[in-house]
Amino acid sequence: MELELKEKSTMSREDAAARLHAIADELASGNDIILERGRARFVAKVPDEVALKIEFEVEDDKTEFEIELTW
């Protein structure tokens, strides 16, 4: 089964940090990552080791910073 959820939103820097903190807290505590959208609930079981990829890209009028976890 293949499943993909993509989400883009605009929020304050503080709200983005809070969202990242919540995800980091779930990872650190050994819990699954859970995303709830409407009535749908997505659960990702995370193993003890993950691959972390960080990308930073600067163009003339845009900066992009990506964090990707895979397992």
PQR file with spaces between the fields and no chain letter, atoms N, CA, C, O and H, PARSE charges and radii, in Angstrom:
ATOM       1  N    MET     1       0.840   -1.190    0.000 -0.4000 1.5000
ATOM       2  CA   MET     1       0.000    0.000    0.000 -0.0000 2.0000
ATOM       3  C    MET     1       0.877    1.242    0.000  0.5500 1.7000
ATOM       4  O    MET     1       1.835    1.332    0.768 -0.5500 1.4000
ATOM       5  N    GLU     2       0.556    2.180   -0.843 -0.4000 1.5000
ATOM       6  CA   GLU     2       1.303    3.421   -0.927 -0.0000 2.0000
ATOM       7  C    GLU     2       0.423    4.555   -0.430  0.5500 1.7000
ATOM       8  O    GLU     2      -0.762    4.625   -0.755 -0.5500 1.4000
ATOM       9  H    GLU     2      -0.222    2.107   -1.467  0.4000 1.0000
ATOM      10  N    LEU     3       1.016    5.440    0.360 -0.4000 1.5000
ATOM      11  CA   LEU     3       0.280    6.561    0.936 -0.0000 2.0000
ATOM      12  C    LEU     3       1.179    7.779    0.902  0.5500 1.7000
ATOM      13  O    LEU     3       2.366    7.693    1.217 -0.5500 1.4000
ATOM      14  H    LEU     3       1.979    5.383    0.624  0.4000 1.0000
ATOM      15  N    GLU     4       0.619    8.908    0.522 -0.4000 1.5000
ATOM      16  CA   GLU     4       1.400   10.138    0.501 -0.0000 2.0000
ATOM      17  C    GLU     4       0.536   11.271    1.020  0.5500 1.7000
ATOM      18  O    GLU     4      -0.614   11.425    0.607 -0.5500 1.4000
ATOM      19  H    GLU     4      -0.345    8.978    0.265  0.4000 1.0000
ATOM      20  N    LEU     5       1.086   12.057    1.917 -0.4000 1.5000
ATOM      21  CA   LEU     5       0.416   13.231    2.460 -0.0000 2.0000
ATOM      22  C    LEU     5       1.364   14.401    2.294  0.5500 1.7000
ATOM      23  O    LEU     5       2.479   14.382    2.815 -0.5500 1.4000
ATOM      24  H    LEU     5       2.020   11.932    2.252  0.4000 1.0000
ATOM      25  N    LYS     6       0.930   15.411    1.576 -0.4000 1.5000
ATOM      26  CA   LYS     6       1.730   16.613    1.407 -0.0000 2.0000
ATOM      27  C    LYS     6       0.955   17.773    2.002  0.5500 1.7000
ATOM      28  O    LYS     6      -0.261   17.880    1.840 -0.5500 1.4000
ATOM      29  H    LYS     6       0.024   15.427    1.153  0.4000 1.0000
ATOM      30  N    GLU     7       1.670   18.623    2.682 -0.4000 1.5000
ATOM      31  CA   GLU     7       1.011   19.759    3.318 -0.0000 2.0000
ATOM      32  C    GLU     7       1.907   20.983    3.217  0.5500 1.7000
ATOM      33  O    GLU     7       3.108   20.908    3.478 -0.5500 1.4000
ATOM      34  H    GLU     7       2.657   18.536    2.814  0.4000 1.0000
ATOM      35  N    LYS     8       1.330   22.088    2.846 -0.4000 1.5000
ATOM      36  CA   LYS     8       2.022   23.366    2.830 -0.0000 2.0000
ATOM      37  C    LYS     8       1.129   24.367    3.533  0.5500 1.7000
ATOM      38  O    LYS     8      -0.078   24.411    3.295 -0.5500 1.4000
ATOM      39  H    LYS     8       0.354   22.150    2.635  0.4000 1.0000
ATOM      40  N    SER     9       1.719   25.164    4.392 -0.4000 1.5000
ATOM      41  CA   SER     9       0.936   26.206    5.046 -0.0000 2.0000
ATOM      42  C    SER     9       1.856   27.355    5.418  0.5500 1.7000
ATOM      43  O    SER     9       3.073   27.196    5.515 -0.5500 1.4000
ATOM      44  H    SER     9       2.700   25.128    4.586  0.4000 1.0000
ATOM      45  N    THR    10       1.261   28.491    5.620 -0.4000 1.5000
ATOM      46  CA   THR    10       1.994   29.669    6.057 -0.0000 2.0000
ATOM      47  C    THR    10       1.644   29.909    7.518  0.5500 1.7000
ATOM      48  O    THR    10       0.474   29.917    7.903 -0.5500 1.4000
ATOM      49  H    THR    10       0.272   28.620    5.541  0.4000 1.0000
ATOM      50  N    MET    11       2.680   30.105    8.320 -0.4000 1.5000
ATOM      51  CA   MET    11       2.471   30.336    9.749 -0.0000 2.0000
ATOM      52  C    MET    11       3.609   31.193   10.274  0.5500 1.7000
ATOM      53  O    MET    11       4.586   31.448    9.570 -0.5500 1.4000
ATOM      54  H    MET    11       3.630   30.098    8.007  0.4000 1.0000
ATOM      55  N    SER    12       3.474   31.627   11.501 -0.4000 1.5000
ATOM      56  CA   SER    12       4.539   32.426   12.103 -0.0000 2.0000
ATOM      57  C    SER    12       5.758   31.546   12.373  0.5500 1.7000
ATOM      58  O    SER    12       5.641   30.323   12.455 -0.5500 1.4000
ATOM      59  H    SER    12       2.680   31.419   12.072  0.4000 1.0000
ATOM      60  N    ARG    13       6.895   32.156   12.509 -0.4000 1.5000
ATOM      61  CA   ARG    13       8.113   31.431   12.817 -0.0000 2.0000
ATOM      62  C    ARG    13       7.967   30.679   14.133  0.5500 1.7000
ATOM      63  O    ARG    13       8.444   29.551   14.258 -0.5500 1.4000
ATOM      64  H    ARG    13       6.990   33.150   12.443  0.4000 1.0000
ATOM      65  N    GLU    14       7.309   31.293   15.118 -0.4000 1.5000
ATOM      66  CA   GLU    14       7.099   30.654   16.411 -0.0000 2.0000
ATOM      67  C    GLU    14       6.204   29.417   16.294  0.5500 1.7000
ATOM      68  O    GLU    14       6.466   28.400   16.935 -0.5500 1.4000
ATOM      69  H    GLU    14       6.921   32.209   15.017  0.4000 1.0000
ATOM      70  N    ASP    15       5.150   29.503   15.477 -0.4000 1.5000
ATOM      71  CA   ASP    15       4.266   28.352   15.278 -0.0000 2.0000
ATOM      72  C    ASP    15       4.996   27.217   14.557  0.5500 1.7000
ATOM      73  O    ASP    15       4.796   26.044   14.871 -0.5500 1.4000
ATOM      74  H    ASP    15       4.937   30.330   14.956  0.4000 1.0000
ATOM      75  N    ALA    16       5.846   27.579   13.585 -0.4000 1.5000
ATOM      76  CA   ALA    16       6.625   26.555   12.886 -0.0000 2.0000
ATOM      77  C    ALA    16       7.578   25.863   13.859  0.5500 1.7000
ATOM      78  O    ALA    16       7.738   24.643   13.810 -0.5500 1.4000
ATOM      79  H    ALA    16       6.008   28.532   13.330  0.4000 1.0000
ATOM      80  N    ALA    17       8.206   26.631   14.733 -0.4000 1.5000
ATOM      81  CA   ALA    17       9.111   26.050   15.732 -0.0000 2.0000
ATOM      82  C    ALA    17       8.352   25.123   16.679  0.5500 1.7000
ATOM      83  O    ALA    17       8.848   24.054   17.034 -0.5500 1.4000
ATOM      84  H    ALA    17       8.076   27.622   14.772  0.4000 1.0000
ATOM      85  N    ALA    18       7.154   25.529   17.088 -0.4000 1.5000
ATOM      86  CA   ALA    18       6.349   24.688   17.977 -0.0000 2.0000
ATOM      87  C    ALA    18       5.987   23.372   17.296  0.5500 1.7000
ATOM      88  O    ALA    18       5.991   22.319   17.934 -0.5500 1.4000
ATOM      89  H    ALA    18       6.751   26.398   16.800  0.4000 1.0000
ATOM      90  N    ARG    19       5.675   23.430   16.010 -0.4000 1.5000
ATOM      91  CA   ARG    19       5.339   22.216   15.254 -0.0000 2.0000
ATOM      92  C    ARG    19       6.539   21.281   15.161  0.5500 1.7000
ATOM      93  O    ARG    19       6.406   20.071   15.345 -0.5500 1.4000
ATOM      94  H    ARG    19       5.672   24.286   15.492  0.4000 1.0000
ATOM      95  N    LEU    20       7.710   21.843   14.874 -0.4000 1.5000
ATOM      96  CA   LEU    20       8.929   21.042   14.812 -0.0000 2.0000
ATOM      97  C    LEU    20       9.290   20.465   16.181  0.5500 1.7000
ATOM      98  O    LEU    20       9.741   19.323   16.274 -0.5500 1.4000
ATOM      99  H    LEU    20       7.818   22.826   14.724  0.4000 1.0000
ATOM     100  N    HIS    21       9.094   21.242   17.231 -0.4000 1.5000
ATOM     101  CA   HIS    21       9.341   20.744   18.600 -0.0000 2.0000
ATOM     102  C    HIS    21       8.442   19.557   18.916  0.5500 1.7000
ATOM     103  O    HIS    21       8.893   18.575   19.505 -0.5500 1.4000
ATOM     104  H    HIS    21       8.728   22.169   17.156  0.4000 1.0000
ATOM     105  N    ALA    22       7.182   19.640   18.531 -0.4000 1.5000
ATOM     106  CA   ALA    22       6.244   18.542   18.806 -0.0000 2.0000
ATOM     107  C    ALA    22       6.676   17.265   18.090  0.5500 1.7000
ATOM     108  O    ALA    22       6.608   16.178   18.663 -0.5500 1.4000
ATOM     109  H    ALA    22       6.815   20.438   18.052  0.4000 1.0000
ATOM     110  N    ILE    23       7.115   17.394   16.851 -0.4000 1.5000
ATOM     111  CA   ILE    23       7.593   16.227   16.102 -0.0000 2.0000
ATOM     112  C    ILE    23       8.857   15.679   16.754  0.5500 1.7000
ATOM     113  O    ILE    23       8.992   14.467   16.924 -0.5500 1.4000
ATOM     114  H    ILE    23       7.171   18.278   16.386  0.4000 1.0000
ATOM     115  N    ALA    24       9.781   16.561   17.120 -0.4000 1.5000
ATOM     116  CA   ALA    24      11.024   16.130   17.764 -0.0000 2.0000
ATOM     117  C    ALA    24      10.745   15.441   19.094  0.5500 1.7000
ATOM     118  O    ALA    24      11.395   14.450   19.425 -0.5500 1.4000
ATOM     119  H    ALA    24       9.671   17.545   16.982  0.4000 1.0000
ATOM     120  N    ASP    25       9.795   15.953   19.851 -0.4000 1.5000
ATOM     121  CA   ASP    25       9.437   15.326   21.133 -0.0000 2.0000
ATOM     122  C    ASP    25       8.902   13.915   20.925  0.5500 1.7000
ATOM     123  O    ASP    25       9.231   13.011   21.694 -0.5500 1.4000
ATOM     124  H    ASP    25       9.267   16.758   19.582  0.4000 1.0000
ATOM     125  N    GLU    26       8.078   13.714   19.891 -0.4000 1.5000
ATOM     126  CA   GLU    26       7.563   12.375   19.593 -0.0000 2.0000
ATOM     127  C    GLU    26       8.704   11.427   19.230  0.5500 1.7000
ATOM     128  O    GLU    26       8.729   10.284   19.688 -0.5500 1.4000
ATOM     129  H    GLU    26       7.811   14.448   19.266  0.4000 1.0000
ATOM     130  N    LEU    27       9.644   11.892   18.410 -0.4000 1.5000
ATOM     131  CA   LEU    27      10.792   11.066   18.035 -0.0000 2.0000
ATOM     132  C    LEU    27      11.648   10.722   19.250  0.5500 1.7000
ATOM     133  O    LEU    27      12.042    9.570   19.430 -0.5500 1.4000
ATOM     134  H    LEU    27       9.623   12.820   18.038  0.4000 1.0000
ATOM     135  N    ALA    28      11.931   11.710   20.074 -0.4000 1.5000
ATOM     136  CA   ALA    28      12.811   11.507   21.234 -0.0000 2.0000
ATOM     137  C    ALA    28      12.211   10.562   22.263  0.5500 1.7000
ATOM     138  O    ALA    28      12.940    9.849   22.953 -0.5500 1.4000
ATOM     139  H    ALA    28      11.611   12.646   19.927  0.4000 1.0000
ATOM     140  N    SER    29      10.896   10.551   22.370 -0.4000 1.5000
ATOM     141  CA   SER    29      10.250    9.709   23.385 -0.0000 2.0000
ATOM     142  C    SER    29      10.007    8.291   22.901  0.5500 1.7000
ATOM     143  O    SER    29       9.508    7.453   23.652 -0.5500 1.4000
ATOM     144  H    SER    29      10.304   11.129   21.810  0.4000 1.0000
ATOM     145  N    GLY    30      10.361    8.013   21.635 -0.4000 1.5000
ATOM     146  CA   GLY    30      10.169    6.668   21.101 -0.0000 2.0000
ATOM     147  C    GLY    30       8.767    6.407   20.595  0.5500 1.7000
ATOM     148  O    GLY    30       8.424    5.272   20.265 -0.5500 1.4000
ATOM     149  H    GLY    30      10.767    8.694   21.025  0.4000 1.0000
ATOM     150  N    ASN    31       7.957    7.446   20.532 -0.4000 1.5000
ATOM     151  CA   ASN    31       6.588    7.293   20.042 -0.0000 2.0000
ATOM     152  C    ASN    31       6.551    7.288   18.519  0.5500 1.7000
ATOM     153  O    ASN    31       7.517    7.675   17.861 -0.5500 1.4000
ATOM     154  H    ASN    31       8.236    8.368   20.801  0.4000 1.0000
ATOM     155  N    ASP    32       5.432    6.848   17.973 -0.4000 1.5000
ATOM     156  CA   ASP    32       5.193    6.951   16.543 -0.0000 2.0000
ATOM     157  C    ASP    32       4.915    8.417   16.213  0.5500 1.7000
ATOM     158  O    ASP    32       4.574    9.211   17.089 -0.5500 1.4000
ATOM     159  H    ASP    32       4.648    6.533   18.507  0.4000 1.0000
ATOM     160  N    ILE    33       5.065    8.756   14.943 -0.4000 1.5000
ATOM     161  CA   ILE    33       4.652   10.080   14.492 -0.0000 2.0000
ATOM     162  C    ILE    33       3.206    9.960   14.039  0.5500 1.7000
ATOM     163  O    ILE    33       2.872    9.114   13.209 -0.5500 1.4000
ATOM     164  H    ILE    33       5.342    8.110   14.231  0.4000 1.0000
ATOM     165  N    ILE    34       2.356   10.808   14.588 -0.4000 1.5000
ATOM     166  CA   ILE    34       0.925   10.758   14.287 -0.0000 2.0000
ATOM     167  C    ILE    34       0.505   12.102   13.705  0.5500 1.7000
ATOM     168  O    ILE    34       0.758   13.154   14.291 -0.5500 1.4000
ATOM     169  H    ILE    34       2.627   11.495   15.262  0.4000 1.0000
ATOM     170  N    LEU    35      -0.141   12.049   12.544 -0.4000 1.5000
ATOM     171  CA   LEU    35      -0.703   13.242   11.919 -0.0000 2.0000
ATOM     172  C    LEU    35      -2.199   13.040   11.781  0.5500 1.7000
ATOM     173  O    LEU    35      -2.654   12.016   11.272 -0.5500 1.4000
ATOM     174  H    LEU    35      -0.347   11.194   12.068  0.4000 1.0000
ATOM     175  N    GLU    36      -2.955   14.015   12.235 -0.4000 1.5000
ATOM     176  CA   GLU    36      -4.412   13.947   12.111 -0.0000 2.0000
ATOM     177  C    GLU    36      -4.871   15.090   11.223  0.5500 1.7000
ATOM     178  O    GLU    36      -4.565   16.255   11.478 -0.5500 1.4000
ATOM     179  H    GLU    36      -2.585   14.847   12.649  0.4000 1.0000
ATOM     180  N    ARG    37      -5.599   14.747   10.193 -0.4000 1.5000
ATOM     181  CA   ARG    37      -6.152   15.724    9.263 -0.0000 2.0000
ATOM     182  C    ARG    37      -7.621   15.413    9.093  0.5500 1.7000
ATOM     183  O    ARG    37      -7.991   14.421    8.466 -0.5500 1.4000
ATOM     184  H    ARG    37      -5.848   13.801    9.985  0.4000 1.0000
ATOM     185  N    GLY    38      -8.453   16.266    9.656 -0.4000 1.5000
ATOM     186  CA   GLY    38      -9.886   15.993    9.603 -0.0000 2.0000
ATOM     187  C    GLY    38     -10.194   14.714   10.351  0.5500 1.7000
ATOM     188  O    GLY    38      -9.808   14.561   11.510 -0.5500 1.4000
ATOM     189  H    GLY    38      -8.153   17.072   10.166  0.4000 1.0000
ATOM     190  N    ARG    39     -10.880   13.801    9.702 -0.4000 1.5000
ATOM     191  CA   ARG    39     -11.207   12.514   10.332 -0.0000 2.0000
ATOM     192  C    ARG    39     -10.159   11.448   10.052  0.5500 1.7000
ATOM     193  O    ARG    39     -10.265   10.327   10.549 -0.5500 1.4000
ATOM     194  H    ARG    39     -11.193   13.926    8.761  0.4000 1.0000
ATOM     195  N    ALA    40      -9.142   11.792    9.254 -0.4000 1.5000
ATOM     196  CA   ALA    40      -8.088   10.830    8.922 -0.0000 2.0000
ATOM     197  C    ALA    40      -6.954   10.909    9.948  0.5500 1.7000
ATOM     198  O    ALA    40      -6.615   11.984   10.444 -0.5500 1.4000
ATOM     199  H    ALA    40      -9.057   12.703    8.850  0.4000 1.0000
ATOM     200  N    ARG    41      -6.387    9.757   10.246 -0.4000 1.5000
ATOM     201  CA   ARG    41      -5.266    9.669   11.186 -0.0000 2.0000
ATOM     202  C    ARG    41      -4.164    8.847   10.541  0.5500 1.7000
ATOM     203  O    ARG    41      -4.382    7.698   10.158 -0.5500 1.4000
ATOM     204  H    ARG    41      -6.663    8.884    9.843  0.4000 1.0000
ATOM     205  N    PHE    42      -2.985    9.432   10.422 -0.4000 1.5000
ATOM     206  CA   PHE    42      -1.841    8.774    9.812 -0.0000 2.0000
ATOM     207  C    PHE    42      -0.822    8.467   10.899  0.5500 1.7000
ATOM     208  O    PHE    42      -0.452    9.352   11.671 -0.5500 1.4000
ATOM     209  H    PHE    42      -2.807   10.365   10.734  0.4000 1.0000
ATOM     210  N    VAL    43      -0.365    7.222   10.966 -0.4000 1.5000
ATOM     211  CA   VAL    43       0.600    6.803   11.981 -0.0000 2.0000
ATOM     212  C    VAL    43       1.826    6.240   11.284  0.5500 1.7000
ATOM     213  O    VAL    43       1.716    5.345   10.445 -0.5500 1.4000
ATOM     214  H    VAL    43      -0.665    6.504   10.339  0.4000 1.0000
ATOM     215  N    ALA    44       2.984    6.759   11.630 -0.4000 1.5000
ATOM     216  CA   ALA    44       4.247    6.266   11.078 -0.0000 2.0000
ATOM     217  C    ALA    44       5.059    5.652   12.215  0.5500 1.7000
ATOM     218  O    ALA    44       5.441    6.352   13.153 -0.5500 1.4000
ATOM     219  H    ALA    44       3.074    7.485   12.311  0.4000 1.0000
ATOM     220  N    LYS    45       5.319    4.375   12.138 -0.4000 1.5000
ATOM     221  CA   LYS    45       6.161    3.698   13.119 -0.0000 2.0000
ATOM     222  C    LYS    45       7.612    4.017   12.777  0.5500 1.7000
ATOM     223  O    LYS    45       8.059    3.759   11.659 -0.5500 1.4000
ATOM     224  H    LYS    45       5.009    3.806   11.376  0.4000 1.0000
ATOM     225  N    VAL    46       8.338    4.571   13.723 -0.4000 1.5000
ATOM     226  CA   VAL    46       9.698    5.034   13.485 -0.0000 2.0000
ATOM     227  C    VAL    46      10.679    4.091   14.184  0.5500 1.7000
ATOM     228  O    VAL    46      10.560    3.855   15.387 -0.5500 1.4000
ATOM     229  H    VAL    46       7.975    4.781   14.630  0.4000 1.0000
ATOM     230  N    PRO    47      11.647    3.551   13.437 -0.5600 1.5000
ATOM     231  CA   PRO    47      12.629    2.661   14.048  0.2800 2.0000
ATOM     232  C    PRO    47      13.638    3.445   14.902  0.5500 1.7000
ATOM     233  O    PRO    47      13.604    4.674   14.947 -0.5500 1.4000
ATOM     234  N    ASP    48      14.524    2.723   15.567 -0.4000 1.5000
ATOM     235  CA   ASP    48      15.514    3.370   16.426 -0.0000 2.0000
ATOM     236  C    ASP    48      16.542    4.193   15.652  0.5500 1.7000
ATOM     237  O    ASP    48      17.127    5.127   16.202 -0.5500 1.4000
ATOM     238  H    ASP    48      14.552    1.724   15.530  0.4000 1.0000
ATOM     239  N    GLU    49      16.769    3.855   14.376 -0.4000 1.5000
ATOM     240  CA   GLU    49      17.699    4.625   13.548 -0.0000 2.0000
ATOM     241  C    GLU    49      16.989    5.139   12.307  0.5500 1.7000
ATOM     242  O    GLU    49      16.233    4.416   11.658 -0.5500 1.4000
ATOM     243  H    GLU    49      16.294    3.097   13.929  0.4000 1.0000
ATOM     244  N    VAL    50      17.248    6.404   11.989 -0.4000 1.5000
ATOM     245  CA   VAL    50      16.678    7.038   10.804 -0.0000 2.0000
ATOM     246  C    VAL    50      17.790    7.758   10.050  0.5500 1.7000
ATOM     247  O    VAL    50      18.835    8.066   10.622 -0.5500 1.4000
ATOM     248  H    VAL    50      17.862    6.992   12.516  0.4000 1.0000
ATOM     249  N    ALA    51      17.564    8.022    8.777 -0.4000 1.5000
ATOM     250  CA   ALA    51      18.489    8.831    7.982 -0.0000 2.0000
ATOM     251  C    ALA    51      17.973   10.270    7.986  0.5500 1.7000
ATOM     252  O    ALA    51      16.794   10.511    7.725 -0.5500 1.4000
ATOM     253  H    ALA    51      16.715    7.772    8.312  0.4000 1.0000
ATOM     254  N    LEU    52      18.847   11.213    8.279 -0.4000 1.5000
ATOM     255  CA   LEU    52      18.492   12.631    8.324 -0.0000 2.0000
ATOM     256  C    LEU    52      19.178   13.354    7.172  0.5500 1.7000
ATOM     257  O    LEU    52      20.387   13.228    6.978 -0.5500 1.4000
ATOM     258  H    LEU    52      19.805   11.018    8.491  0.4000 1.0000
ATOM     259  N    LYS    53      18.402   14.104    6.419 -0.4000 1.5000
ATOM     260  CA   LYS    53      18.936   14.866    5.287 -0.0000 2.0000
ATOM     261  C    LYS    53      18.515   16.316    5.473  0.5500 1.7000
ATOM     262  O    LYS    53      17.341   16.603    5.707 -0.5500 1.4000
ATOM     263  H    LYS    53      17.420   14.206    6.576  0.4000 1.0000
ATOM     264  N    ILE    54      19.466   17.219    5.370 -0.4000 1.5000
ATOM     265  CA   ILE    54      19.186   18.649    5.497 -0.0000 2.0000
ATOM     266  C    ILE    54      19.663   19.337    4.231  0.5500 1.7000
ATOM     267  O    ILE    54      20.796   19.134    3.794 -0.5500 1.4000
ATOM     268  H    ILE    54      20.420   16.986    5.180  0.4000 1.0000
ATOM     269  N    GLU    55      18.806   20.143    3.647 -0.4000 1.5000
ATOM     270  CA   GLU    55      19.150   20.905    2.443 -0.0000 2.0000
ATOM     271  C    GLU    55      18.886   22.380    2.711  0.5500 1.7000
ATOM     272  O    GLU    55      17.875   22.751    3.306 -0.5500 1.4000
ATOM     273  H    GLU    55      17.885   20.308    4.001  0.4000 1.0000
ATOM     274  N    PHE    56      19.814   23.205    2.258 -0.4000 1.5000
ATOM     275  CA   PHE    56      19.693   24.653    2.393 -0.0000 2.0000
ATOM     276  C    PHE    56      19.999   25.258    1.033  0.5500 1.7000
ATOM     277  O    PHE    56      21.078   25.034    0.484 -0.5500 1.4000
ATOM     278  H    PHE    56      20.635   22.903    1.774  0.4000 1.0000
ATOM     279  N    GLU    57      19.069   26.017    0.490 -0.4000 1.5000
ATOM     280  CA   GLU    57      19.217   26.571   -0.857 -0.0000 2.0000
ATOM     281  C    GLU    57      18.825   28.041   -0.848  0.5500 1.7000
ATOM     282  O    GLU    57      17.759   28.404   -0.351 -0.5500 1.4000
ATOM     283  H    GLU    57      18.193   26.199    0.937  0.4000 1.0000
ATOM     284  N    VAL    58      19.683   28.877   -1.394 -0.4000 1.5000
ATOM     285  CA   VAL    58      19.401   30.306   -1.477 -0.0000 2.0000
ATOM     286  C    VAL    58      19.424   30.721   -2.942  0.5500 1.7000
ATOM     287  O    VAL    58      20.404   30.496   -3.652 -0.5500 1.4000
ATOM     288  H    VAL    58      20.549   28.582   -1.798  0.4000 1.0000
ATOM     289  N    GLU    59      18.332   31.327   -3.377 -0.4000 1.5000
ATOM     290  CA   GLU    59      18.240   31.916   -4.706 -0.0000 2.0000
ATOM     291  C    GLU    59      18.071   33.412   -4.519  0.5500 1.7000
ATOM     292  O    GLU    59      18.039   33.894   -3.386 -0.5500 1.4000
ATOM     293  H    GLU    59      17.535   31.509   -2.800  0.4000 1.0000
ATOM     294  N    ASP    60      17.963   34.144   -5.599 -0.4000 1.5000
ATOM     295  CA   ASP    60      17.878   35.599   -5.506 -0.0000 2.0000
ATOM     296  C    ASP    60      16.739   36.075   -4.610  0.5500 1.7000
ATOM     297  O    ASP    60      16.940   36.950   -3.768 -0.5500 1.4000
ATOM     298  H    ASP    60      17.989   33.753   -6.519  0.4000 1.0000
ATOM     299  N    ASP    61      15.550   35.513   -4.783 -0.4000 1.5000
ATOM     300  CA   ASP    61      14.382   36.012   -4.063 -0.0000 2.0000
ATOM     301  C    ASP    61      13.741   34.964   -3.155  0.5500 1.7000
ATOM     302  O    ASP    61      12.628   35.167   -2.671 -0.5500 1.4000
ATOM     303  H    ASP    61      15.387   34.802   -5.467  0.4000 1.0000
ATOM     304  N    LYS    62      14.431   33.849   -2.919 -0.4000 1.5000
ATOM     305  CA   LYS    62      13.809   32.760   -2.163 -0.0000 2.0000
ATOM     306  C    LYS    62      14.884   31.956   -1.431  0.5500 1.7000
ATOM     307  O    LYS    62      15.964   31.704   -1.965 -0.5500 1.4000
ATOM     308  H    LYS    62      15.336   33.684   -3.312  0.4000 1.0000
ATOM     309  N    THR    63      14.567   31.565   -0.209 -0.4000 1.5000
ATOM     310  CA   THR    63      15.438   30.678    0.553 -0.0000 2.0000
ATOM     311  C    THR    63      14.640   29.446    0.927  0.5500 1.7000
ATOM     312  O    THR    63      13.473   29.544    1.308 -0.5500 1.4000
ATOM     313  H    THR    63      13.690   31.770    0.225  0.4000 1.0000
ATOM     314  N    GLU    64      15.267   28.292    0.820 -0.4000 1.5000
ATOM     315  CA   GLU    64      14.589   27.031    1.129 -0.0000 2.0000
ATOM     316  C    GLU    64      15.449   26.224    2.099  0.5500 1.7000
ATOM     317  O    GLU    64      16.651   26.059    1.890 -0.5500 1.4000
ATOM     318  H    GLU    64      16.215   28.212    0.511  0.4000 1.0000
ATOM     319  N    PHE    65      14.822   25.725    3.159 -0.4000 1.5000
ATOM     320  CA   PHE    65      15.488   24.897    4.157 -0.0000 2.0000
ATOM     321  C    PHE    65      14.617   23.662    4.342  0.5500 1.7000
ATOM     322  O    PHE    65      13.475   23.769    4.789 -0.5500 1.4000
ATOM     323  H    PHE    65      13.846   25.859    3.329  0.4000 1.0000
ATOM     324  N    GLU    66      15.144   22.496    4.004 -0.4000 1.5000
ATOM     325  CA   GLU    66      14.369   21.259    4.084 -0.0000 2.0000
ATOM     326  C    GLU    66      14.995   20.291    5.087  0.5500 1.7000
ATOM     327  O    GLU    66      16.216   20.152    5.159 -0.5500 1.4000
ATOM     328  H    GLU    66      16.071   22.409    3.641  0.4000 1.0000
ATOM     329  N    ILE    67      14.150   19.639    5.842 -0.4000 1.5000
ATOM     330  CA   ILE    67      14.575   18.577    6.753 -0.0000 2.0000
ATOM     331  C    ILE    67      13.806   17.327    6.354  0.5500 1.7000
ATOM     332  O    ILE    67      12.578   17.340    6.273 -0.5500 1.4000
ATOM     333  H    ILE    67      13.158   19.752    5.783  0.4000 1.0000
ATOM     334  N    GLU    68      14.534   16.256    6.107 -0.4000 1.5000
ATOM     335  CA   GLU    68      13.886   15.018    5.660 -0.0000 2.0000
ATOM     336  C    GLU    68      14.392   13.845    6.499  0.5500 1.7000
ATOM     337  O    GLU    68      15.598   13.659    6.667 -0.5500 1.4000
ATOM     338  H    GLU    68      15.532   16.245    6.173  0.4000 1.0000
ATOM     339  N    LEU    69      13.461   13.066    7.015 -0.4000 1.5000
ATOM     340  CA   LEU    69      13.787   11.832    7.724 -0.0000 2.0000
ATOM     341  C    LEU    69      13.300   10.666    6.896  0.5500 1.7000
ATOM     342  O    LEU    69      12.173   10.689    6.401 -0.5500 1.4000
ATOM     343  H    LEU    69      12.481   13.217    6.879  0.4000 1.0000
ATOM     344  N    THR    70      14.118    9.657    6.737 -0.4000 1.5000
ATOM     345  CA   THR    70      13.689    8.442    6.027 -0.0000 2.0000
ATOM     346  C    THR    70      14.133    7.226    6.825  0.5500 1.7000
ATOM     347  O    THR    70      15.087    7.281    7.602 -0.5500 1.4000
ATOM     348  H    THR    70      15.033    9.638    7.139  0.4000 1.0000
ATOM     349  N    TRP    71      13.419    6.129    6.615 -0.4000 1.5000
ATOM     350  CA   TRP    71      13.776    4.862    7.245 -0.0000 2.0000
ATOM     351  C    TRP    71      13.225    3.728    6.442  0.5500 1.7000
ATOM     352  O    TRP    71      13.414    2.567    6.804 -0.5500 1.4000
ATOM     353  H    TRP    71      12.645    6.084    5.985  0.4000 1.0000
